[in-house]
Amino acid sequence: MTDSPETNGNPGINLSGRAADWPEALVRHLESQVLIEYFRSSRWFGGKRRAVQQVRLTCEVPGPWPAETRFFLAEVVYADFEREMYLMPLAVVSKVRLEHEVEGRPATMVTEVGSDDFVVDALGLPAFRAALLAVLNGAGGVDGGLWPAGEGLATVLAKGGEESRLMSVEQSNASIAVGSRLWLKVYRKLEPGLQVEVEMMDYLHQSGAFPHVPPVHGSLKLTSEQGDSTVAVLMEKVGHVGDGWASALTCLAAGFDELMASDAARAAKTERAFPLPMRRFLARARQLGGRTGELHGALAVSGTGNQAFTPEPWTAEDTLELQETTHLTVTRLLASLEDGATSLPEEWAPLVHEVLAGREALLGILDRPAAALVGGQKIRIHGDLHLAQVLDMAEDFVFIDFEGEPVLTMIERRGKRLPLKDVAGMLRSFHYAAAAALKGRPCEERAMLSEVAEAWAAEAGRAFLAGYREATCGANFLPESSLAFDAQLAILLLEKAAAEVQYELSYRPFWADIPLRAVCSLINPDETALSNSL
């Protein structure tokens, strides 16, 4: 759970219960004392690695908002003077309302003002969400502000129900359940132009080639000085038992329990005689691989007339660019480990040493001739695929969150890439799931189960790849040669694992051992791990 920033009341601001007044002194106090730290503590803020100079509440979005609410646009100014805009709806509430009405606490609690007033993220208030939905159904629009895009939204909302619930603020965006059938996703970062997720899902729905995505009913757009931006999308809620990540952890926990109860860990490690819950997920991993191949097939159709989705050849020039960017990522990782190795837990010293000693082997992955990696096509892809980006419907999967990597610009996310980038993301996710399941076990169990977990993750990867290759047999968007397939995938796995280490070192240092082990595995790869095992 994201921690809220320090909330020392400001004795210079006394609202005395007049929440609707929103004095200028309160806005200035938020800008000078509160918002930088609040943004840094919020999961949805994408600039945590950058030096923030200022956060300003630049303008208000007009609308039928409750009296105590102001819907601001917040401008983040970085030390290099680059700027980003974020949606920042704020409300002033009493302590009683904070405790009884505001959802999503403590992440939605911004600061305390005086002795009995609090500034909160207004998305946590049912009254503000009701006003937002009124704009979406066309009943509360105001010129120069938000406006709905989509046909039949009022009918859809009327059938779906008016009650709303804040599902999560622990993501890069906010998720709001609307009635029992609908889901409103609010994009925190203001990005002018076409929202890549809306574009992707519209394309898939219109083509009819891939039904495993939630139906989209419409969106909410904002006209501002930056142009028109999509700030929210309304989707059908899909019945599911959890996301793929939760399902994997559940199966692993049950399997680990069985292994510890029967003392069968050695057989599972050496003979891959996994308990039934773990074997069940391996079958699901193969199914997920097939669905991922079908998704790529739907995104690689030629002759649609839509240039944004027309496949393009993967050339030697593309290969050189990939090798150069991955080389930069790896060298930055090695420099970070050299500079900060002493700050990591002592038990990880062998991992760090192995990575640093394997510099030549890692960079050697990038030294293959470009001709050895040419083949296939670059297409539109999911862009940030992992187990938490698929919903488990018990018998099938539905793919969600087509935004791409949050650290990229919208233009970069709309770019065409190797489809194996999605494959690499999912393969890494299996290893993360296995390691995460271990972290919750007692120390002595972790020692007994660690090799079992690694064996299961590798087997899940093989099952996923088998399903993927079966679904994409003969596809033009993949290299014909298994050697080129493996070479492309190896680079993308290295790129992914190196980026993961950097992320974990910055935000979750005690998880950095997971991607470090992945980098080590690429130094001494299992020659049967990829195509040769299929």
C-alpha positions as CSV (number, residue, x, y, z in Angstrom):
1,M,0.0,0.0,0.0
2,T,1.3,3.4,-0.9
3,D,2.1,5.5,2.2
4,S,0.7,9.0,2.4
5,P,3.1,11.9,2.9
6,E,3.5,13.6,6.2
7,T,0.3,15.3,7.1
8,N,1.1,18.0,9.6
9,G,-1.7,20.5,9.7
10,N,-1.1,24.0,8.5
11,P,-2.0,26.4,11.3
12,G,-2.0,29.3,8.8
13,I,-5.1,27.9,7.0
14,N,-8.3,27.7,9.0
15,L,-11.3,26.6,6.9
16,S,-13.6,26.4,9.9
17,G,-15.7,23.9,8.1
18,R,-16.1,26.1,5.0
19,A,-14.7,23.5,2.6
20,A,-16.2,25.1,-0.4
21,D,-14.1,28.3,0.0
22,W,-10.8,26.8,-1.2
23,P,-8.8,29.9,-0.3
24,E,-5.7,30.8,-2.4
25,A,-3.6,30.2,0.6
26,L,-4.6,26.5,0.5
27,V,-3.6,26.1,-3.1
28,R,-0.2,27.8,-2.5
29,H,0.3,25.6,0.6
30,L,-0.3,22.5,-1.5
31,E,2.1,23.6,-4.2
32,S,4.9,24.6,-1.9
33,Q,4.7,22.0,1.0
34,V,2.7,19.0,0.0
35,L,2.3,18.0,-3.7
36,I,5.9,17.0,-4.6
37,E,6.0,14.5,-1.7
38,Y,2.5,13.3,-2.4
39,F,3.2,12.7,-6.0
40,R,6.4,10.8,-5.1
41,S,4.4,8.6,-2.8
42,S,1.7,7.8,-5.3
43,R,2.0,4.7,-7.5
44,W,0.4,6.4,-10.5
45,F,3.2,9.1,-10.7
46,G,5.6,8.1,-13.5
47,G,8.4,10.6,-12.6
48,K,9.7,9.0,-9.4
49,R,13.3,8.5,-10.8
50,R,13.5,12.2,-11.9
51,A,14.3,15.3,-9.9
52,V,11.1,17.3,-9.5
53,Q,11.5,21.0,-9.2
54,Q,7.8,22.0,-8.7
55,V,4.2,20.8,-8.9
56,R,1.7,23.5,-9.8
57,L,-2.0,23.5,-9.9
58,T,-2.3,25.3,-13.2
59,C,-6.0,25.4,-14.0
60,E,-9.3,23.9,-13.2
61,V,-11.5,21.7,-15.3
62,P,-15.1,23.0,-15.3
63,G,-17.9,20.5,-14.4
64,P,-20.8,19.8,-12.1
65,W,-18.4,19.0,-9.2
66,P,-19.5,19.0,-5.6
67,A,-18.9,22.3,-3.8
68,E,-15.9,21.1,-1.8
69,T,-14.1,19.8,-4.9
70,R,-11.8,21.3,-7.4
71,F,-10.7,19.4,-10.5
72,F,-7.2,20.7,-11.2
73,L,-4.6,20.0,-13.8
74,A,-1.3,19.6,-12.1
75,E,1.9,20.6,-14.0
76,V,5.0,18.7,-12.9
77,V,8.2,20.7,-13.6
78,Y,11.4,18.6,-13.6
79,A,14.9,19.8,-12.9
80,D,15.7,19.6,-16.6
81,F,12.6,21.9,-17.2
82,E,10.6,19.2,-18.9
83,R,7.0,19.3,-18.0
84,E,4.2,16.7,-17.6
85,M,0.5,17.2,-16.8
86,Y,-1.5,15.1,-14.4
87,L,-5.2,15.0,-13.5
88,M,-5.5,16.1,-9.9
89,P,-9.1,16.3,-8.6
90,L,-9.0,17.4,-4.9
91,A,-11.6,17.8,-2.2
92,V,-11.6,19.2,1.3
93,V,-13.5,17.0,3.8
94,S,-14.0,16.9,7.5
95,K,-12.5,14.1,9.7
96,V,-15.9,12.5,9.9
97,R,-16.3,12.4,6.1
98,L,-12.7,11.2,5.8
99,E,-13.3,8.2,7.9
100,H,-16.8,7.3,6.5
101,E,-16.8,8.4,2.9
102,V,-13.3,8.5,1.4
103,E,-12.3,5.3,-0.3
104,G,-8.8,4.1,-1.0
105,R,-7.1,5.5,2.1
106,P,-4.3,6.1,2.9
107,A,-3.3,6.5,-0.8
108,T,-6.1,9.0,-1.4
109,M,-5.3,11.1,1.7
110,V,-3.2,14.1,0.5
111,T,-2.7,16.2,3.7
112,E,-4.3,17.5,6.8
113,V,-5.3,21.2,7.0
114,G,-6.0,22.7,10.4
115,S,-7.5,20.5,13.1
116,D,-10.5,19.0,11.4
117,D,-10.1,19.4,7.6
118,F,-8.3,17.1,5.1
119,V,-7.4,17.4,1.5
120,V,-8.1,14.1,-0.4
121,D,-8.0,12.7,-3.9
122,A,-11.6,13.4,-5.0
123,L,-11.7,10.1,-6.9
124,G,-12.1,8.5,-3.5
125,L,-15.5,10.4,-3.0
126,P,-18.7,8.8,-4.3
127,A,-20.2,12.3,-5.0
128,F,-17.3,13.3,-7.3
129,R,-17.4,10.0,-9.2
130,A,-21.2,10.5,-9.6
131,A,-20.5,13.9,-11.2
132,L,-17.8,12.4,-13.4
133,L,-20.3,9.7,-14.6
134,A,-22.9,12.5,-15.2
135,V,-20.5,14.1,-17.7
136,L,-19.8,10.8,-19.3
137,N,-23.6,10.2,-20.0
138,G,-23.9,13.7,-21.4
139,A,-25.9,15.1,-18.6
140,G,-23.3,17.3,-17.0
141,G,-21.0,18.6,-19.8
142,V,-19.5,22.1,-19.6
143,D,-18.1,23.9,-22.6
144,G,-14.3,24.0,-22.6
145,G,-13.9,21.0,-20.4
146,L,-14.7,17.3,-20.4
147,W,-16.9,15.7,-23.1
148,P,-18.0,12.1,-23.8
149,A,-17.0,10.1,-26.9
150,G,-19.1,7.1,-27.9
151,E,-22.6,6.1,-28.9
152,G,-25.3,5.1,-26.5
153,L,-23.3,5.9,-23.4
154,A,-26.4,7.1,-21.5
155,T,-28.2,3.9,-22.2
156,V,-25.2,1.8,-21.2
157,L,-24.8,3.7,-17.9
158,A,-28.5,3.5,-17.2
159,K,-28.4,-0.3,-17.5
160,G,-25.1,-0.7,-15.7
161,G,-26.2,1.2,-12.5
162,E,-25.1,4.4,-11.0
163,E,-23.3,3.3,-7.9
164,S,-19.5,3.4,-8.1
165,R,-16.6,2.1,-6.1
166,L,-12.9,3.0,-6.3
167,M,-11.3,-0.4,-7.1
168,S,-7.6,0.6,-6.9
169,V,-5.3,3.6,-6.8
170,E,-2.3,1.3,-6.5
171,Q,-1.7,1.3,-10.2
172,S,-0.5,3.8,-12.9
173,N,-4.1,4.7,-13.3
174,A,-7.3,4.6,-11.2
175,S,-10.0,1.9,-11.6
176,I,-13.6,2.6,-10.8
177,A,-16.3,-0.1,-10.7
178,V,-19.6,1.3,-12.0
179,G,-22.6,-0.8,-11.0
180,S,-22.1,-4.5,-11.5
181,R,-21.3,-4.5,-15.2
182,L,-19.0,-1.6,-16.0
183,W,-15.5,-0.4,-15.3
184,L,-14.2,3.1,-15.7
185,K,-10.4,3.5,-16.1
186,V,-9.1,7.0,-15.4
187,Y,-5.7,7.9,-16.9
188,R,-3.8,10.1,-14.5
189,K,-1.2,11.4,-16.9
190,L,-2.6,13.9,-19.5
191,E,-1.4,12.8,-22.9
192,P,-2.5,14.8,-25.9
193,G,-3.7,12.9,-28.9
194,L,-5.1,9.4,-29.4
195,Q,-4.8,7.2,-26.3
196,V,-2.9,4.0,-27.3
197,E,-5.1,1.7,-25.3
198,V,-8.3,3.0,-26.8
199,E,-6.8,2.8,-30.3
200,M,-5.7,-0.8,-29.7
201,M,-8.9,-2.1,-28.3
202,D,-11.0,-0.3,-30.9
203,Y,-8.9,-1.9,-33.6
204,L,-9.3,-5.4,-32.2
205,H,-13.0,-5.0,-31.7
206,Q,-13.6,-3.7,-35.2
207,S,-11.4,-6.4,-36.8
208,G,-13.3,-9.1,-34.9
209,A,-10.0,-11.2,-35.1
210,F,-9.4,-11.4,-31.3
211,P,-12.4,-11.5,-29.0
212,H,-10.3,-11.9,-25.8
213,V,-10.5,-8.2,-24.7
214,P,-13.2,-6.4,-22.7
215,P,-15.8,-4.6,-24.8
216,V,-15.3,-0.8,-24.8
217,H,-18.4,1.5,-24.7
218,G,-16.8,4.9,-24.9
219,S,-14.4,7.4,-23.4
220,L,-14.2,10.7,-21.7
221,K,-12.1,13.4,-23.4
222,L,-10.7,16.7,-22.2
223,T,-10.1,19.8,-24.3
224,S,-7.2,21.9,-22.8
225,E,-4.3,24.1,-24.0
226,Q,-2.4,20.9,-24.9
227,G,-5.2,19.8,-27.3
228,D,-7.7,16.9,-26.9
229,S,-6.8,14.1,-24.6
230,T,-8.5,10.9,-23.5
231,V,-8.8,10.9,-19.7
232,A,-11.0,7.9,-19.1
233,V,-12.4,4.8,-20.9
234,L,-15.6,2.9,-20.0
235,M,-15.4,-0.8,-20.5
236,E,-17.5,-3.9,-19.8
237,K,-16.5,-5.6,-16.6
238,V,-15.4,-9.2,-17.4
239,G,-16.2,-11.9,-14.9
240,H,-13.0,-13.5,-13.7
241,V,-11.5,-15.4,-10.8
242,G,-8.5,-13.1,-10.6
243,D,-5.7,-12.0,-12.8
244,G,-3.0,-14.4,-14.1
245,W,-0.6,-13.2,-11.4
246,A,-3.0,-14.1,-8.5
247,S,-3.8,-17.4,-10.1
248,A,-0.2,-18.3,-10.5
249,L,0.6,-17.4,-6.8
250,T,-2.5,-19.5,-5.6
251,C,-1.3,-22.6,-7.6
252,L,2.3,-22.2,-6.4
253,A,1.2,-21.7,-2.7
254,A,-1.0,-24.9,-2.9
255,G,1.8,-26.8,-4.6
256,F,4.5,-25.7,-2.1
257,D,2.2,-26.7,0.7
258,E,1.8,-30.2,-0.7
259,L,5.5,-30.6,-1.3
260,M,6.4,-29.6,2.3
261,A,3.7,-31.9,3.7
262,S,4.9,-34.9,1.6
263,D,8.6,-34.2,1.5
264,A,8.5,-34.6,-2.3
265,A,10.5,-31.5,-3.1
266,R,13.5,-33.5,-4.5
267,A,11.4,-35.4,-7.0
268,A,9.7,-32.2,-8.1
269,K,13.1,-30.6,-8.7
270,T,14.8,-33.4,-10.6
271,E,11.9,-35.2,-12.3
272,R,9.5,-32.2,-12.7
273,A,7.0,-34.2,-10.8
274,F,5.1,-31.1,-9.7
275,P,2.0,-31.3,-7.4
276,L,-1.4,-31.1,-9.2
277,P,-2.0,-27.4,-8.6
278,M,1.4,-26.5,-10.2
279,R,0.7,-28.9,-13.1
280,R,-2.7,-27.3,-13.7
281,F,-1.1,-23.9,-14.2
282,L,1.4,-25.3,-16.6
283,A,-1.5,-26.3,-18.8
284,R,-2.9,-22.8,-18.5
285,A,0.5,-21.4,-19.4
286,R,0.4,-23.3,-22.7
287,Q,-3.1,-21.9,-23.3
288,L,-1.9,-18.4,-22.5
289,G,0.9,-18.8,-25.0
290,G,-1.6,-19.7,-27.7
291,R,-3.8,-16.7,-26.9
292,T,-0.8,-14.4,-27.1
293,G,0.1,-15.8,-30.5
294,E,-3.5,-15.2,-31.6
295,L,-3.3,-11.6,-30.3
296,H,-0.2,-11.0,-32.4
297,G,-1.8,-12.6,-35.4
298,A,-4.7,-10.2,-35.1
299,L,-2.4,-7.3,-34.8
300,A,-0.3,-8.4,-37.8
301,V,-3.0,-8.5,-40.5
302,S,-2.0,-6.9,-43.8
303,G,-4.2,-5.1,-46.2
304,T,-6.5,-3.4,-43.7
305,G,-5.7,0.1,-45.0
306,N,-4.8,1.2,-41.4
307,Q,-1.2,2.3,-41.6
308,A,-0.9,2.4,-37.9
309,F,-1.3,-1.4,-37.8
310,T,0.3,-2.4,-41.1
311,P,3.2,-4.8,-40.4
312,E,6.7,-3.7,-41.5
313,P,9.8,-5.8,-42.2
314,W,12.3,-6.3,-39.4
315,T,15.5,-5.1,-41.0
316,A,19.3,-5.1,-40.2
317,E,18.9,-1.4,-39.3
318,D,16.2,-2.3,-36.7
319,T,18.5,-5.0,-35.3
320,L,21.4,-2.6,-34.9
321,E,19.2,-0.2,-33.1
322,L,18.0,-2.9,-30.7
323,Q,21.5,-4.0,-30.1
324,E,22.7,-0.5,-29.3
325,T,19.8,0.4,-26.9
326,T,20.2,-2.9,-25.1
327,H,24.0,-2.4,-24.9
328,L,23.3,0.9,-23.2
329,T,20.8,-0.7,-20.8
330,V,23.3,-3.4,-19.8
331,T,26.3,-1.1,-19.4
332,R,24.2,1.2,-17.1
333,L,23.2,-1.9,-15.1
334,L,26.8,-2.9,-14.7
335,A,27.8,0.6,-13.6
336,S,25.0,0.6,-11.1
337,L,26.1,-2.7,-9.6
338,E,29.8,-1.6,-9.5
339,D,28.8,1.6,-7.7
340,G,26.2,0.2,-5.3
341,A,27.1,-3.4,-4.7
342,T,28.0,-2.7,-1.0
343,S,24.5,-1.4,-0.3
344,L,22.8,-4.7,-1.3
345,P,22.2,-7.6,1.1
346,E,25.3,-9.6,1.7
347,E,23.7,-12.8,0.6
348,W,23.4,-11.4,-2.9
349,A,27.1,-10.7,-3.3
350,P,27.6,-13.9,-5.3
351,L,24.9,-12.8,-7.8
352,V,26.4,-9.4,-8.2
353,H,29.8,-10.9,-8.6
354,E,28.6,-13.3,-11.3
355,V,26.9,-10.5,-13.2
356,L,30.0,-8.3,-13.1
357,A,32.3,-11.2,-14.0
358,G,29.9,-12.1,-16.9
359,R,30.2,-8.7,-18.6
360,E,31.8,-10.2,-21.8
361,A,29.2,-13.0,-22.0
362,L,26.3,-10.5,-21.6
363,L,27.6,-8.1,-24.1
364,G,28.4,-11.1,-26.4
365,I,24.7,-11.7,-26.7
366,L,24.6,-8.4,-28.5
367,D,27.5,-9.0,-30.7
368,R,25.8,-11.4,-33.1
369,P,25.9,-10.3,-36.7
370,A,22.8,-8.3,-37.5
371,A,22.0,-10.8,-40.3
372,A,21.6,-13.5,-37.7
373,L,18.7,-11.6,-36.1
374,V,16.9,-10.5,-39.3
375,G,13.5,-12.0,-40.0
376,G,9.9,-11.6,-39.2
377,Q,8.1,-8.3,-38.9
378,K,7.6,-5.4,-36.4
379,I,4.0,-5.0,-35.5
380,R,1.8,-3.3,-32.9
381,I,2.0,-5.3,-29.7
382,H,0.6,-5.3,-26.2
383,G,3.9,-3.6,-25.0
384,D,3.8,-4.4,-21.3
385,L,2.6,-8.0,-21.1
386,H,2.9,-10.0,-17.9
387,L,0.6,-12.2,-15.8
388,A,-1.2,-9.3,-14.1
389,Q,-2.2,-8.0,-17.5
390,V,-4.5,-11.0,-18.2
391,L,-7.7,-11.8,-16.4
392,D,-8.2,-15.5,-15.6
393,M,-11.7,-16.6,-16.5
394,A,-11.1,-20.1,-15.2
395,E,-11.3,-21.7,-18.7
396,D,-9.7,-18.9,-20.7
397,F,-8.0,-15.5,-20.5
398,V,-8.9,-11.9,-21.3
399,F,-6.1,-9.4,-22.1
400,I,-6.3,-5.9,-20.5
401,D,-4.1,-2.8,-20.1
402,F,-3.0,-2.1,-23.6
403,E,-1.3,1.2,-22.6
404,G,2.3,-0.1,-23.2
405,E,5.1,0.8,-20.9
406,P,4.3,3.8,-18.8
407,V,7.8,5.2,-19.0
408,L,7.5,5.7,-22.8
409,T,5.8,8.6,-24.5
410,M,2.5,8.0,-26.3
411,I,4.3,8.2,-29.6
412,E,6.8,5.6,-28.5
413,R,4.1,3.3,-27.3
414,R,2.3,3.4,-30.6
415,G,5.5,2.3,-32.4
416,K,5.9,-1.2,-34.0
417,R,8.1,-3.7,-32.3
418,L,9.2,-7.3,-32.4
419,P,6.3,-9.5,-31.1
420,L,8.8,-11.4,-29.1
421,K,9.0,-8.4,-26.7
422,D,5.6,-9.5,-25.4
423,V,6.9,-13.1,-25.1
424,A,9.9,-12.0,-23.1
425,G,7.7,-10.1,-20.7
426,M,5.5,-13.1,-20.0
427,L,8.5,-15.4,-19.6
428,R,10.0,-13.1,-17.0
429,S,6.6,-12.9,-15.3
430,F,6.6,-16.7,-14.6
431,H,10.0,-16.4,-12.9
432,Y,8.7,-13.4,-10.9
433,A,5.7,-15.4,-9.8
434,A,7.8,-18.3,-8.6
435,A,10.1,-16.1,-6.7
436,A,7.3,-14.0,-5.2
437,A,5.6,-17.2,-4.0
438,L,8.9,-18.2,-2.3
439,K,9.3,-14.9,-0.5
440,G,6.3,-15.6,1.6
441,R,7.6,-18.9,3.0
442,P,9.7,-19.5,6.1
443,C,13.5,-19.4,5.5
444,E,14.0,-23.1,5.8
445,E,11.2,-23.8,3.3
446,R,12.7,-21.3,0.8
447,A,15.9,-23.2,0.9
448,M,14.2,-26.5,0.1
449,L,11.8,-25.1,-2.5
450,S,14.0,-22.6,-4.4
451,E,15.2,-25.1,-7.1
452,V,11.6,-26.4,-7.4
453,A,10.4,-22.9,-8.0
454,E,13.0,-22.3,-10.7
455,A,12.2,-25.6,-12.4
456,W,8.5,-24.8,-12.4
457,A,9.1,-21.3,-13.9
458,A,11.3,-22.8,-16.6
459,E,8.6,-25.4,-17.3
460,A,5.9,-22.7,-17.4
461,G,8.1,-20.8,-19.9
462,R,8.4,-23.9,-22.1
463,A,4.7,-24.5,-22.0
464,F,4.0,-20.9,-22.9
465,L,6.4,-21.0,-25.8
466,A,5.0,-24.3,-27.0
467,G,1.5,-22.8,-27.1
468,Y,2.8,-19.6,-28.8
469,R,4.7,-21.5,-31.5
470,E,1.7,-23.7,-32.2
471,A,-0.6,-20.7,-32.6
472,T,1.9,-18.8,-34.8
473,C,3.2,-21.6,-37.0
474,G,4.1,-20.2,-40.4
475,A,3.4,-16.6,-39.3
476,N,5.2,-13.9,-41.3
477,F,5.7,-11.8,-38.2
478,L,8.2,-14.3,-36.8
479,P,11.6,-15.4,-38.2
480,E,11.5,-18.7,-40.1
481,S,14.7,-19.8,-38.5
482,S,14.6,-21.1,-34.9
483,L,18.2,-19.7,-34.5
484,A,16.9,-16.2,-35.4
485,F,13.9,-16.7,-33.1
486,D,16.1,-17.6,-30.2
487,A,18.6,-14.8,-30.9
488,Q,15.9,-12.2,-30.9
489,L,14.3,-13.6,-27.8
490,A,17.7,-13.7,-26.0
491,I,18.3,-10.0,-26.6
492,L,14.8,-9.1,-25.5
493,L,15.1,-11.2,-22.3
494,L,18.4,-9.5,-21.5
495,E,16.9,-6.1,-22.2
496,K,13.9,-6.9,-19.9
497,A,15.9,-8.4,-17.1
498,A,18.5,-5.6,-17.0
499,A,15.7,-3.0,-16.9
500,E,14.0,-5.0,-14.1
501,V,17.2,-4.9,-12.0
502,Q,17.5,-1.1,-12.4
503,Y,13.8,-0.7,-11.4
504,E,14.1,-2.9,-8.4
505,L,17.3,-1.2,-7.2
506,S,15.5,2.1,-7.4
507,Y,12.1,1.2,-5.8
508,R,12.2,-2.3,-4.2
509,P,15.8,-3.2,-3.5
510,F,14.9,-6.4,-1.7
511,W,13.3,-7.8,-4.9
512,A,16.4,-7.1,-7.0
513,D,17.7,-10.7,-6.5
514,I,14.8,-12.0,-8.8
515,P,16.0,-10.2,-12.0
516,L,19.7,-10.6,-11.0
517,R,19.2,-14.4,-11.2
518,A,17.7,-13.9,-14.6
519,V,20.7,-12.0,-15.8
520,C,23.0,-14.7,-14.4
521,S,21.0,-17.4,-16.3
522,L,21.7,-15.5,-19.5
523,I,25.5,-15.7,-18.8
524,N,25.3,-19.5,-18.8
525,P,22.1,-20.3,-20.7
526,D,20.4,-23.6,-20.9
527,E,20.8,-24.5,-24.6
528,T,17.5,-26.4,-24.5
529,A,15.5,-23.6,-22.9
530,L,14.0,-22.0,-26.1
531,S,13.1,-23.4,-29.5
532,N,15.1,-26.6,-29.2
533,S,12.9,-27.7,-26.3
534,L,9.7,-27.5,-28.3
